[in-house]
């Protein structure tokens, strides 16, 4: 029994211990589960707090971005509104650049503008660089190839945004003159997203027709990192709004400039039409053009209708290689005024020049204004060029009017000179007629009333004087009649083969009898030398030349007559030992009634001999000229056509 109880107790104890072990295991498991659950809850709470903190940070960052974007948008709208109220283009561009640098985090930038899509971009505004560096660049055009490359499809990110990586800009050879740190231009990009000195970001500005007329190029970000997409899109929005302001200011400036220029053109045109002297008028036209259109210089050329060439007549503000009055190379004129170069407004445009023609009332080009363009097609806008052509039209009318007025003045002076010459001629002819008539009348009266008191020798001398004076009177009347016939063209010419030496000998014999105190030396041509001419006219020409030579040569002076032939021509030269004729009078002496002052005082005459001689020479197909003699005296040369078999030895 005792053994039996003991076994049962042991079994109970074992069962109790097993229960305790199970309970302990359950307690340990429960504790472990509780710890694990607690740890999971702690971890979840920490994660929640982290997520909450990240969410709060994201919300704060988003809120900051929204606030920043709102502030930026408000600033853009305010700036754009301010720019829209401004009508000065230079002020608009300066403020536009300043706003770009201040609001978008850049240290420098430039704005490039062109008046129309077909013209070059010029540097209209620069910010962030030393003034000494930018003053010389403002207003200067940029190589069009550079902007053609920037605006190529290769670098277009969006329609309103272009990006040229610095590495490609280096390959294309973009200039670095407008960089703040040009020494960093060839330094490699330090890391992804860093700004490289040659990087180019450009935002085009459009006119109302959708054409690119401006380009905003910000440079050198303050943080030296490439702007993020948010900044880029904000600049795009700003550029879109500012484009309207720039276009309005550009149009307003053009209208204001055109109005001012047109008012000045109208004012100046009235003054030009009142100018009488052509040379003064051309200088006035040029000065007004330089002042009105802000030109550096220019020149004016006029058409010389007699030679059908353009001649430089005025120049200002430039160094001209050819002097005033020099003929302009016809090839240059043809290139300037080529029909394919003519614009719709009437002026002519080449790659390096603008030419504004002067039309007369019939529309013919009588001259042109060529402004100085130091930079190729230069900063002259098309609106300004149109106004310049209007000015050139007014100038052309003024030039044509001045030329007509000058021609009228010259004709009036010529008529006055002719009237004076005719008056002098009448006085001279009256004297020339009265002198021989007085001598003839006096000696005839003596022969009639005192014949018995005169010796035979005295009567013979009186008759010789009467004969000489009658011959002088006949020559005078012949000259007057010949001059009248020449003016009317009513004179007879009979051309035939004429021995030249015989004509010369007859003339020398006749003149030598009248002037026995002169020595005549004849150097004849070949025996068979003949001319196809009118013998009477040829004799009269040679006689006139010899008479003049004898009249103005001193007593004992030698008069040389050279006769020669060469090919199709026969020449007769009369060389005297007189005082000679001044160079500036050598053509004038062949005009009607012209006599030099010393001739009037020293010798009688009408001033018709050389006029008649030259006209007769022309009538028989020859020429009469006054040549350089190389010594005191004069050398007249008569050139006649040789007869077909006129040349002998």
Backbone torsions as a table, in degrees:
resi	resn	phi	psi	omega
1	UNK	NA	-48.0	176.5
2	UNK	-58.2	-40.0	179.0
3	UNK	-67.4	-39.9	-179.5
4	UNK	-64.4	-45.4	177.5
5	UNK	-61.6	-41.8	-179.8
6	UNK	-61.6	-41.0	179.8
7	UNK	-67.6	-38.8	179.0
8	UNK	-67.5	-40.0	177.8
9	UNK	-62.6	-40.7	-179.7
10	UNK	-64.5	-42.4	180.0
11	UNK	-63.8	-39.4	178.3
12	UNK	-65.9	-43.4	179.9
13	UNK	-60.8	-42.9	179.9
14	UNK	-63.3	-43.3	179.8
15	UNK	-64.2	-38.0	179.8
16	UNK	-65.8	-42.6	179.9
17	UNK	-64.4	-40.2	178.6
18	UNK	-62.8	-37.5	178.3
19	UNK	-66.0	-45.2	178.6
20	UNK	-60.0	-41.1	-179.2
21	UNK	-65.0	-40.3	-179.8
22	UNK	-67.2	-43.0	179.6
23	UNK	-62.8	-40.3	180.0
24	UNK	-65.7	-42.8	178.5
25	UNK	-61.9	-40.8	179.5
26	UNK	-65.5	-39.3	179.2
27	UNK	-64.9	-43.3	179.7
28	UNK	-63.2	-42.4	179.8
29	UNK	-64.0	-41.4	179.2
30	UNK	-64.0	-39.6	179.2
31	UNK	-65.4	-41.6	179.6
32	UNK	-63.5	-42.8	178.7
33	UNK	-62.1	-39.9	179.5
34	UNK	-63.9	-41.5	179.1
35	UNK	-64.8	-43.6	179.1
36	UNK	-62.5	-42.9	179.4
37	UNK	-64.3	-39.6	179.4
38	UNK	-64.0	-43.4	-179.7
39	UNK	-63.7	-40.3	179.7
40	UNK	-63.8	-42.0	179.8
41	UNK	-64.9	-39.7	177.6
42	UNK	-63.1	-44.2	-179.7
43	UNK	-64.7	-40.5	178.8
44	UNK	-64.9	-40.8	177.9
45	UNK	-62.6	-41.0	-180.0
46	UNK	-64.3	-43.3	178.1
47	UNK	-63.0	-40.3	179.4
48	UNK	-62.0	-46.0	178.6
49	UNK	-61.3	-39.7	178.4
50	UNK	-64.6	-43.4	178.4
51	UNK	-64.3	-39.4	179.0
52	UNK	-64.4	-41.9	179.1
53	UNK	-64.7	-42.2	179.0
54	UNK	-64.1	-41.2	178.8
55	UNK	-63.7	-43.0	178.0
56	UNK	-61.6	-39.8	178.2
57	UNK	-64.7	-41.9	178.7
58	UNK	-63.7	-43.9	178.9
59	UNK	-61.8	-42.9	179.3
60	UNK	-64.2	-43.6	178.8
61	UNK	-63.7	-43.9	178.3
62	UNK	-62.6	-42.4	177.9
63	UNK	-61.6	-41.8	178.8
64	UNK	-63.3	-42.4	178.8
65	UNK	-63.6	-41.8	179.6
66	UNK	-63.2	-44.6	178.5
67	UNK	-63.4	-42.5	179.2
68	UNK	-63.2	-43.2	179.9
69	UNK	-65.3	-39.7	179.1
70	UNK	-64.5	-43.7	178.4
71	UNK	-63.6	-41.7	-179.5
72	UNK	-65.7	-42.5	178.5
73	UNK	-63.1	-43.3	178.6
74	UNK	-63.3	-41.3	177.9
75	UNK	-63.3	-41.9	179.4
76	UNK	-61.4	-44.6	-179.7
77	UNK	-65.1	-42.1	179.6
78	UNK	-63.6	-44.6	-179.7
79	UNK	-64.5	-43.5	-179.6
80	UNK	-62.3	-41.6	178.0
81	UNK	-63.1	-41.3	178.0
82	UNK	-63.3	-42.1	-179.7
83	UNK	-65.2	-34.8	-179.6
84	UNK	-65.1	-26.2	-179.4
85	UNK	-83.0	-11.8	-177.4
86	UNK	-95.4	135.7	-178.1
87	UNK	-111.6	-0.1	176.1
88	UNK	-91.0	118.5	-175.1
89	UNK	-62.2	-42.2	-178.5
90	UNK	-63.1	-39.6	178.8
91	UNK	-67.5	-42.1	179.0
92	UNK	-59.0	-45.5	-177.3
93	UNK	-68.9	-39.1	178.2
94	UNK	-64.0	-44.2	179.4
95	UNK	-67.9	-37.1	178.7
96	UNK	-60.5	-45.8	179.1
97	UNK	-65.4	-43.5	-179.9
98	UNK	-60.9	-41.6	178.5
99	UNK	-65.7	-38.3	178.8
100	UNK	-62.0	-46.4	-178.9
101	UNK	-66.6	-40.8	-175.1
102	UNK	-73.0	-40.4	-171.3
103	UNK	-93.1	-19.7	-175.5
104	UNK	-117.5	7.9	170.1
105	UNK	76.9	43.3	175.6
106	UNK	-117.6	156.0	-178.7
107	UNK	-101.3	-17.4	-178.1
108	UNK	-153.1	168.7	178.0
109	UNK	178.2	169.2	179.5
110	UNK	-147.1	153.5	175.6
111	UNK	-123.8	130.1	-178.4
112	UNK	-112.3	136.1	-173.7
113	UNK	-133.6	149.4	170.9
114	UNK	-137.5	147.6	-174.1
115	UNK	-70.8	-32.4	179.0
116	UNK	-151.7	162.4	-175.5
117	UNK	-59.4	-25.0	-177.6
118	UNK	-85.8	-1.5	-175.6
119	UNK	-104.8	170.9	-179.1
120	UNK	-80.3	153.1	172.0
121	UNK	-74.9	141.2	173.6
122	UNK	-122.0	155.7	178.3
123	UNK	-77.2	104.0	-175.0
124	UNK	-91.8	-25.7	179.6
125	UNK	-156.8	143.1	179.1
126	UNK	-138.6	137.0	179.2
127	UNK	-135.9	151.2	174.9
128	UNK	86.2	1.9	178.6
129	UNK	-118.7	156.6	179.2
130	UNK	-57.6	140.2	-178.0
131	UNK	-60.1	-36.4	179.9
132	UNK	-62.9	-26.5	-179.3
133	UNK	-84.0	-27.6	-173.3
134	UNK	-96.8	-24.8	-175.5
135	UNK	-58.5	-40.8	-178.2
136	UNK	-74.1	-16.7	-176.7
137	UNK	-94.3	-24.8	-177.7
138	UNK	-62.4	134.9	179.6
139	UNK	83.6	-5.2	-177.6
140	UNK	-88.6	139.4	178.3
141	UNK	-72.5	157.3	179.9
142	UNK	-109.1	147.8	178.0
143	UNK	-51.9	118.2	-176.5
144	UNK	-60.4	-25.8	179.7
145	UNK	-61.9	-35.6	-178.8
146	UNK	-61.2	-48.1	-177.9
147	UNK	-75.0	-29.0	173.5
148	UNK	-60.6	-37.6	178.7
149	UNK	-73.1	-42.7	-179.6
150	UNK	-60.0	-41.5	-175.6
151	UNK	-91.5	17.4	178.6
152	UNK	-77.6	157.9	-180.0
153	UNK	-58.3	-25.9	-179.1
154	UNK	-58.6	-34.1	-173.6
155	UNK	-110.1	11.2	179.1
156	UNK	-85.9	113.2	175.7
157	UNK	-82.9	-50.3	172.3
158	UNK	-137.6	173.2	-177.2
159	UNK	-60.6	-26.0	-176.3
160	UNK	-113.5	19.3	-177.1
161	UNK	-154.6	128.2	178.4
162	UNK	-126.7	141.1	-179.5
163	UNK	-136.2	123.2	175.7
164	UNK	-111.7	108.9	178.0
165	UNK	-58.3	147.5	-178.5
166	UNK	-57.4	-34.7	-179.3
167	UNK	-64.1	-40.0	178.5
168	UNK	-73.6	-35.6	178.2
169	UNK	-61.9	-37.3	177.7
170	UNK	-66.4	-41.3	179.0
171	UNK	-62.9	-36.8	-178.8
172	UNK	-81.7	-8.3	177.6
173	UNK	74.9	34.7	178.0
174	UNK	-63.2	140.8	179.1
175	UNK	-70.1	156.8	-179.9
176	UNK	-120.4	21.6	-176.5
177	UNK	-64.7	-27.0	-178.6
178	UNK	-102.9	27.4	177.7
179	UNK	-98.7	143.8	178.3
180	UNK	-70.4	-33.8	-178.3
181	UNK	-127.1	70.8	-177.9
182	UNK	-61.0	-22.0	179.0
183	UNK	-68.9	-16.5	178.7
184	UNK	-94.2	3.5	-173.1
185	UNK	-58.7	-37.4	-175.6
186	UNK	-102.0	11.1	176.5
187	UNK	-81.2	129.8	-178.0
188	UNK	-60.9	155.6	177.3
189	UNK	-61.2	130.0	-173.3
190	UNK	-69.2	-39.4	-179.6
191	UNK	-159.1	169.4	179.0
192	UNK	-63.1	132.9	-179.9
193	UNK	89.1	-7.8	178.7
194	UNK	-78.8	154.8	179.1
195	UNK	-82.3	129.3	174.9
196	UNK	-102.7	139.0	-170.1
197	UNK	-57.2	-29.4	-179.0
198	UNK	-87.8	-3.9	179.0
199	UNK	-55.8	140.1	178.1
200	UNK	-128.3	121.7	170.2
201	UNK	-117.9	133.0	-173.6
202	UNK	-136.1	140.3	-179.2
203	UNK	-124.7	111.2	-176.8
204	UNK	-72.9	148.0	173.4
205	UNK	-110.4	138.1	-174.2
206	UNK	-114.7	149.6	172.9
207	UNK	-87.6	-174.4	-175.2
208	UNK	-68.9	-14.0	177.6
209	UNK	-97.0	5.8	179.3
210	UNK	80.9	13.9	179.8
211	UNK	-96.2	144.4	-178.2
212	UNK	-74.5	119.7	177.8
213	UNK	-119.5	-8.6	-180.0
214	UNK	-149.5	163.9	-179.1
215	UNK	-146.4	119.5	176.4
216	UNK	-94.1	122.9	-177.0
217	UNK	-125.8	88.2	174.4
218	UNK	-74.0	154.9	-174.5
219	UNK	-147.5	157.3	173.3
220	UNK	57.5	75.5	176.1
221	UNK	-57.9	144.8	-177.0
222	UNK	-59.4	-41.1	-178.0
223	UNK	-85.3	2.1	179.6
224	UNK	57.6	27.2	173.9
225	UNK	-120.1	150.4	-179.1
226	UNK	-65.5	133.8	-177.9
227	UNK	-59.1	142.0	178.4
228	UNK	-75.0	173.3	-174.1
229	UNK	-65.3	-30.3	179.1
230	UNK	-63.8	-43.7	178.5
231	UNK	-65.7	-42.8	-179.9
232	UNK	-59.4	-44.8	-178.2
233	UNK	-69.4	-33.1	176.5
234	UNK	-65.0	-40.5	177.8
235	UNK	-65.8	-37.7	177.5
236	UNK	-60.7	-43.9	178.9
237	UNK	-64.0	-42.5	178.8
238	UNK	-62.0	-42.8	-179.8
239	UNK	-63.9	-38.5	179.9
240	UNK	-63.8	-42.2	178.8
241	UNK	-71.9	-41.0	-177.8
242	UNK	-69.9	-24.7	178.3
243	UNK	-56.3	-38.6	180.0
244	UNK	-64.7	-43.7	180.0
245	UNK	-64.5	-42.5	179.8
246	UNK	-64.7	-42.9	179.8
247	UNK	-64.2	-42.3	178.0
248	UNK	-62.4	-45.2	180.0
249	UNK	-65.4	-38.9	179.8
250	UNK	-63.5	-46.2	179.5
251	UNK	-65.6	-40.1	179.0
252	UNK	-64.1	-41.8	178.4
253	UNK	-64.4	-42.3	178.5
254	UNK	-63.8	-42.3	178.7
255	UNK	-63.7	-43.5	179.8
256	UNK	-63.7	-44.1	179.1
257	UNK	-64.6	-44.8	179.9
258	UNK	-62.9	-40.7	178.7
259	UNK	-63.5	-44.6	179.0
260	UNK	-63.9	-44.3	-179.2
261	UNK	-65.4	-41.1	-180.0
262	UNK	-66.0	-39.9	176.9
263	UNK	-61.6	-41.6	178.5
264	UNK	-67.0	-39.0	178.5
265	UNK	-60.9	-45.4	-179.7
266	UNK	-64.8	-39.3	179.6
267	UNK	-66.7	-46.4	-177.2
268	UNK	-68.1	-35.3	-177.3
269	UNK	-60.7	-38.9	176.3
270	UNK	-61.6	-39.5	178.3
271	UNK	-67.9	-37.9	-178.7
272	UNK	-65.2	-39.1	-178.7
273	UNK	-67.0	-19.5	179.0
274	UNK	-88.5	-9.9	-179.0
275	UNK	-78.3	133.4	-174.8
276	UNK	-99.3	-43.4	-176.8
277	UNK	-80.4	128.6	-173.7
278	UNK	-61.7	-45.5	-178.3
279	UNK	-62.1	-42.2	177.2
280	UNK	-65.6	-36.9	179.3
281	UNK	-63.3	-43.3	-177.8
282	UNK	-64.5	-41.8	177.0
283	UNK	-65.0	-38.4	178.0
284	UNK	-64.7	-40.9	177.3
285	UNK	-60.3	-44.8	-176.6
286	UNK	-68.9	-44.1	179.4
287	UNK	-62.4	-43.2	-180.0
288	UNK	-64.5	-38.0	179.0
289	UNK	-64.8	-45.1	180.0
290	UNK	-63.3	-40.2	-178.6
291	UNK	-72.7	-44.6	-174.4
292	UNK	-71.3	-40.3	-173.2
293	UNK	-106.8	12.1	174.4
294	UNK	54.6	52.5	-179.5
295	UNK	-96.6	153.4	178.3
296	UNK	-79.9	-26.3	-178.2
297	UNK	174.7	-177.3	179.0
298	UNK	172.7	178.6	179.4
299	UNK	-145.0	159.4	178.0
300	UNK	-124.2	133.8	176.0
301	UNK	-121.3	143.0	177.5
302	UNK	-122.0	153.0	-179.8
303	UNK	-81.3	123.9	171.3
304	UNK	-88.4	99.8	-171.9
305	UNK	-66.3	-28.2	-179.9
306	UNK	-65.4	-37.8	-178.8
307	UNK	-103.4	-8.1	-178.8
308	UNK	58.1	44.4	176.7
309	UNK	-135.3	156.2	175.2
310	UNK	-91.8	137.3	-176.3
311	UNK	-123.1	135.2	177.5
312	UNK	-70.1	122.1	-174.8
313	UNK	-115.6	-19.4	-179.9
314	UNK	-158.1	147.1	178.4
315	UNK	-154.9	141.3	178.6
316	UNK	-143.5	146.8	171.4
317	UNK	72.7	17.6	-178.9
318	UNK	-154.3	161.1	174.9
319	UNK	-93.7	114.7	-176.6
320	UNK	-99.2	127.9	-179.1
321	UNK	-69.6	-37.9	179.0
322	UNK	-96.2	143.3	-178.6
323	UNK	-74.1	166.3	174.9
324	UNK	-62.5	134.1	-177.2
325	UNK	98.1	-8.1	-179.3
326	UNK	-78.3	146.7	178.3
327	UNK	-74.3	135.8	178.3
328	UNK	-85.7	137.9	-178.5
329	UNK	-53.9	123.1	-179.5
330	UNK	-55.8	-32.3	178.8
331	UNK	-65.2	-37.5	177.3
332	UNK	-65.2	-43.9	179.2
333	UNK	-63.5	-42.4	-179.8
334	UNK	-62.8	-39.2	178.8
335	UNK	-67.8	-41.7	-179.0
336	UNK	-66.3	-39.9	-172.5
337	UNK	-106.8	26.1	177.6
338	UNK	-64.6	140.9	-175.7
339	UNK	-58.7	-36.7	-178.4
340	UNK	-71.9	-13.1	178.9
341	UNK	-89.0	-7.4	-174.4
342	UNK	-75.9	132.0	178.2
343	UNK	-90.8	171.2	-179.9
344	UNK	-64.2	-26.8	-178.8
345	UNK	-80.6	-12.8	176.5
346	UNK	110.6	-14.0	178.0
347	UNK	-91.5	169.5	-175.6
348	UNK	-113.8	138.0	-174.2
349	UNK	-130.1	124.9	171.5
350	UNK	-118.2	-179.0	-177.4
351	UNK	-65.2	-25.5	-175.4
352	UNK	-128.9	12.4	-176.4
353	UNK	-158.6	150.5	169.1
354	UNK	-119.0	139.0	-179.2
355	UNK	-129.8	126.2	-177.7
356	UNK	-111.9	107.3	-174.4
357	UNK	-73.7	151.5	172.5
358	UNK	-100.2	106.5	176.9
359	UNK	-90.0	148.7	172.2
360	UNK	-90.7	-171.0	-176.3
361	UNK	-63.0	-26.2	179.6
362	UNK	-89.6	1.0	179.4
363	UNK	86.5	4.0	178.7
364	UNK	-80.7	144.0	-180.0
365	UNK	-79.3	115.9	179.4
366	UNK	-107.7	0.2	178.8
367	UNK	174.3	-179.4	177.3
368	UNK	-157.8	155.3	174.9
369	UNK	-105.1	126.1	179.4
370	UNK	-117.6	98.0	179.4
371	UNK	-70.7	152.6	178.7
372	UNK	-79.1	125.8	-179.9
373	UNK	-120.5	91.5	-175.8
374	UNK	-70.2	-13.0	-175.8
375	UNK	-124.4	49.5	179.5
376	UNK	70.1	-126.4	179.5
377	UNK	-69.6	-18.0	165.9
378	UNK	69.9	-175.9	-176.1
379	UNK	-85.2	7.9	-179.8
380	UNK	-71.8	116.1	-179.5
381	UNK	-77.9	160.3	-178.6
382	UNK	-63.9	-36.5	177.8
383	UNK	-62.4	-41.3	177.4
384	UNK	-65.9	-40.2	179.2
385	UNK	-63.0	-38.4	177.6
386	UNK	-62.1	-44.3	178.7
387	UNK	-64.7	-37.0	178.0
388	UNK	-63.2	-36.7	178.6
389	UNK	-69.5	-36.0	174.4
390	UNK	-60.9	-42.9	177.2
391	UNK	-62.4	-41.4	179.1
392	UNK	-63.7	-34.2	177.2
393	UNK	-63.9	-44.7	175.8
394	UNK	-61.5	-43.8	-178.9
395	UNK	-62.1	-38.9	178.8
396	UNK	-61.3	-41.8	177.4
397	UNK	-64.1	-40.3	179.0
398	UNK	-65.3	-40.3	178.9
399	UNK	-65.3	-45.6	178.9
400	UNK	-60.8	-40.8	179.4
401	UNK	-65.7	-41.9	179.3
402	UNK	-65.5	-38.5	179.0
403	UNK	-65.8	-41.7	177.4
404	UNK	-63.8	-43.3	179.3
405	UNK	-64.2	-40.8	176.9
406	UNK	-63.0	-40.1	178.1
407	UNK	-64.2	-41.1	177.9
408	UNK	-63.3	-40.9	179.2
409	UNK	-64.8	-42.8	178.8
410	UNK	-63.7	-41.6	178.6
411	UNK	-64.7	-40.1	178.0
412	UNK	-61.9	-43.1	178.4
413	UNK	-64.8	-40.3	178.2
414	UNK	-62.1	-42.7	178.3
415	UNK	-63.6	-39.7	177.5
416	UNK	-64.2	-42.5	178.1
417	UNK	-63.9	-41.0	178.9
418	UNK	-64.6	-42.1	178.3
419	UNK	-61.8	-42.1	178.3
420	UNK	-65.6	-42.1	178.8
421	UNK	-63.7	-39.2	178.2
422	UNK	-65.3	-39.7	177.2
423	UNK	-61.7	-46.3	176.9
424	UNK	-62.6	-37.8	-179.5
425	UNK	-63.1	-45.7	179.0
426	UNK	-60.1	-42.9	178.5
427	UNK	-63.5	-43.4	-178.9
428	UNK	-66.9	-45.5	-179.0
429	UNK	-63.3	-40.2	177.3
430	UNK	-58.6	-43.4	178.5
431	UNK	-66.8	-43.2	-178.8
432	UNK	-64.8	-35.7	177.6
433	UNK	-73.4	-41.6	-177.3
434	UNK	-66.6	-37.5	-176.0
435	UNK	-61.7	-53.5	178.3
436	UNK	-67.8	-35.7	178.7
437	UNK	-64.1	-38.5	177.8
438	UNK	-63.2	-43.3	178.7
439	UNK	-64.3	-46.3	-179.4
440	UNK	-61.2	-47.5	-179.9
441	UNK	-61.1	-41.3	-177.9
442	UNK	-65.1	-48.4	-176.8
443	UNK	-71.2	-33.5	176.2
444	UNK	-65.7	-40.5	177.1
445	UNK	-61.1	-41.4	179.0
446	UNK	-63.9	-43.2	-179.1
447	UNK	-65.0	-32.1	-179.4
448	UNK	-76.9	-46.7	-170.8
449	UNK	-93.7	-22.5	-176.7
450	UNK	-127.3	26.5	-176.7
451	UNK	-57.7	-39.4	-177.7
452	UNK	-68.2	-23.9	-178.7
453	UNK	-86.9	-5.4	-176.9
454	UNK	-101.5	145.0	175.5
455	UNK	-77.8	165.5	178.4
456	UNK	-59.8	-37.7	179.8
457	UNK	-65.9	-40.0	179.8
458	UNK	-68.0	-39.8	178.2
459	UNK	-64.9	-40.0	177.5
460	UNK	-63.1	-42.7	178.4
461	UNK	-62.3	-40.4	179.2
462	UNK	-64.1	-42.5	179.1
463	UNK	-65.4	-36.7	177.4
464	UNK	-64.5	-40.7	178.3
465	UNK	-64.4	-43.3	178.1
466	UNK	-60.3	-42.9	179.4
467	UNK	-62.7	-44.1	-179.7
468	UNK	-63.6	-44.8	-179.7
469	UNK	-67.5	-34.5	176.2
470	UNK	-64.9	-42.1	176.2
471	UNK	-61.3	-41.3	178.3
472	UNK	-62.2	-41.1	179.3
473	UNK	-66.1	-40.8	178.3
474	UNK	-61.8	-43.3	179.5
475	UNK	-62.4	-40.5	-180.0
476	UNK	-62.7	-47.1	179.2
477	UNK	-63.9	-40.5	177.9
478	UNK	-60.0	-42.8	178.6
479	UNK	-61.6	-44.0	180.0
480	UNK	-62.7	-45.2	179.3
481	UNK	-65.8	-40.6	179.4
482	UNK	-63.3	-42.4	178.8
483	UNK	-62.1	-41.3	179.3
484	UNK	-65.1	-43.1	179.3
485	UNK	-64.9	-39.3	179.2
486	UNK	-62.8	-40.6	179.3
487	UNK	-63.2	-38.4	-179.5
488	UNK	-84.2	-12.5	-175.5
489	UNK	74.5	18.0	-176.3
490	UNK	-102.1	63.4	176.3
491	UNK	-131.8	153.2	-173.5
492	UNK	-98.9	135.9	177.1
493	UNK	-126.0	127.8	177.5
494	UNK	-125.6	102.8	-175.8
495	UNK	-87.9	132.4	175.1
496	UNK	-158.2	169.1	179.6
497	UNK	-67.6	123.2	-174.1
498	UNK	-127.5	125.6	175.9
499	UNK	-64.4	121.6	-174.4
500	UNK	-72.0	-44.2	-178.2
501	UNK	-59.8	-37.4	-179.8
502	UNK	-65.6	-41.0	178.5
503	UNK	-62.2	-45.3	-179.1
504	UNK	-63.1	-43.4	-177.6
505	UNK	-64.4	-40.7	178.2
506	UNK	-61.9	-43.5	-179.6
507	UNK	-65.5	-43.0	-179.7
508	UNK	-62.7	-43.5	-178.9
509	UNK	-61.2	-44.7	-178.2
510	UNK	-65.4	-44.3	-177.0
511	UNK	-73.2	-35.3	179.8
512	UNK	-63.4	-34.1	177.8
513	UNK	-66.7	-33.7	-179.2
514	UNK	-79.9	-29.4	-179.6
515	UNK	-125.0	75.7	-176.6
516	UNK	-68.8	-17.3	-178.2
517	UNK	-83.5	1.6	178.7
518	UNK	-104.1	152.4	177.0
519	UNK	-105.7	125.9	-179.6
520	UNK	-109.1	125.8	179.5
521	UNK	-118.1	119.2	-178.1
522	UNK	-109.0	125.8	174.7
523	UNK	-108.9	91.3	-171.7
524	UNK	-72.9	162.0	174.0
525	UNK	-86.8	-163.0	-179.8
526	UNK	-64.6	158.6	-176.4
527	UNK	-61.4	-33.3	-177.2
528	UNK	-96.2	13.7	-176.1
529	UNK	-67.6	121.9	-177.8
530	UNK	-138.4	155.7	-179.1
531	UNK	-124.8	145.0	174.4
532	UNK	-87.8	90.6	-172.2
533	UNK	-152.1	178.9	173.3
534	UNK	-90.6	116.5	-174.4
535	UNK	-62.9	-36.8	-179.5
536	UNK	-66.6	-44.6	179.0
537	UNK	-66.3	-41.9	178.5
538	UNK	-61.1	-42.3	178.5
539	UNK	-62.2	-41.7	-179.4
540	UNK	-65.1	-40.9	179.5
541	UNK	-61.8	-50.2	-177.8
542	UNK	-63.9	-39.8	178.5
543	UNK	-62.3	-42.9	177.6
544	UNK	-61.1	-43.2	-179.6
545	UNK	-64.3	-44.5	179.9
546	UNK	-66.2	-39.3	178.7
547	UNK	-62.8	-44.3	176.7
548	UNK	-61.0	-44.3	-179.2
549	UNK	-61.8	-42.5	179.8
550	UNK	-69.1	-36.0	-176.8
551	UNK	-65.4	-37.6	-173.6
552	UNK	-103.6	2.1	175.7
553	UNK	-91.9	147.1	179.1
554	UNK	-71.0	164.8	176.8
555	UNK	-60.1	135.3	-177.2
556	UNK	81.6	-2.8	179.9
557	UNK	-69.1	151.3	-176.4
558	UNK	-99.8	131.5	176.3
559	UNK	-115.6	120.7	-174.6
560	UNK	-106.4	132.3	175.9
561	UNK	-116.9	116.8	179.2
562	UNK	-106.5	126.8	179.2
563	UNK	-117.0	131.9	-179.5
564	UNK	-154.9	168.9	178.5
565	UNK	-142.6	144.2	-178.9
566	UNK	-149.6	106.4	177.8
567	UNK	67.4	-116.5	-175.8
568	UNK	-93.7	7.2	-174.1
569	UNK	-126.0	152.2	171.6
570	UNK	-123.1	134.0	-178.5
571	UNK	-121.3	141.6	174.4
572	UNK	-127.5	117.1	-180.0
573	UNK	-110.3	135.0	175.6
574	UNK	-118.1	116.1	-176.7
575	UNK	-115.5	123.0	-179.4
576	UNK	-110.1	176.5	-179.7
577	UNK	-113.2	28.4	-177.9
578	UNK	-80.3	-167.8	-176.4
579	UNK	-73.5	-12.2	-177.8
580	UNK	84.6	174.3	-177.4
581	UNK	-125.6	130.0	179.6
582	UNK	-56.2	149.2	-175.7
583	UNK	-58.9	-40.3	-177.0
584	UNK	-76.5	-3.2	178.9
585	UNK	-108.2	2.0	-169.2
586	UNK	-72.2	-21.5	174.0
587	UNK	-96.9	-30.2	-176.8
588	UNK	-65.6	-30.8	-176.5
589	UNK	-67.2	-13.0	178.6
590	UNK	-89.1	2.6	178.2
591	UNK	-87.2	164.2	-179.2
592	UNK	-66.7	140.1	171.5
593	UNK	65.3	8.1	-176.7
594	UNK	-85.2	125.7	173.4
595	UNK	-138.5	135.2	179.4
596	UNK	-71.4	155.4	-174.2
597	UNK	-57.8	-44.8	-179.4
598	UNK	-67.5	-27.5	176.5
599	UNK	-68.6	-41.2	-179.0
600	UNK	-61.5	-39.9	-177.4
601	UNK	-73.5	-34.6	-170.5
602	UNK	-98.2	-23.6	-175.2
603	UNK	-142.7	148.1	175.9
604	UNK	-77.7	158.5	177.8
605	UNK	161.3	168.6	-178.7
606	UNK	-109.3	-11.3	-176.4
607	UNK	78.1	22.8	-179.8
608	UNK	-109.9	-16.5	-172.7
609	UNK	-59.4	-51.4	-178.5
610	UNK	-71.2	-33.5	175.9
611	UNK	-60.9	-48.9	179.8
612	UNK	-62.9	-40.8	-177.7
613	UNK	-63.7	-43.5	-179.8
614	UNK	-67.1	-42.4	179.9
615	UNK	-64.2	-38.9	176.7
616	UNK	-65.6	-38.5	177.9
617	UNK	-61.2	-42.5	177.1
618	UNK	-64.1	-38.1	-177.1
619	UNK	-63.9	-32.4	-179.2
620	UNK	-96.0	11.0	176.3
621	UNK	83.7	22.5	-180.0
622	UNK	-118.3	-169.6	178.3
623	UNK	-137.7	152.9	175.0
624	UNK	-131.6	120.5	-176.4
625	UNK	-134.2	160.1	173.8
626	UNK	-105.3	117.3	-173.7
627	UNK	-102.7	163.5	172.4
628	UNK	-66.2	129.7	-178.3
629	UNK	-95.5	-22.1	-178.6
630	UNK	76.6	3.1	-179.5
631	UNK	-156.3	169.8	175.7
632	UNK	-56.4	145.3	-177.8
633	UNK	109.6	-174.9	-177.3
634	UNK	-127.2	152.0	178.5
635	UNK	-128.0	106.5	177.0
636	UNK	-97.4	136.2	-178.1
637	UNK	-123.0	120.8	174.6
638	UNK	-102.5	121.9	179.6
639	UNK	-112.6	124.5	-179.4
640	UNK	-122.2	160.5	176.2
641	UNK	-75.8	135.9	178.3
642	UNK	-77.5	147.4	173.2
643	UNK	-69.1	160.3	-175.1
644	UNK	-57.8	-36.7	177.4
645	UNK	-117.6	37.9	-170.9
646	UNK	-83.4	-13.5	-176.1
647	UNK	-95.9	122.8	174.9
648	UNK	-100.8	-135.1	-178.0
649	UNK	-73.3	NA	NA
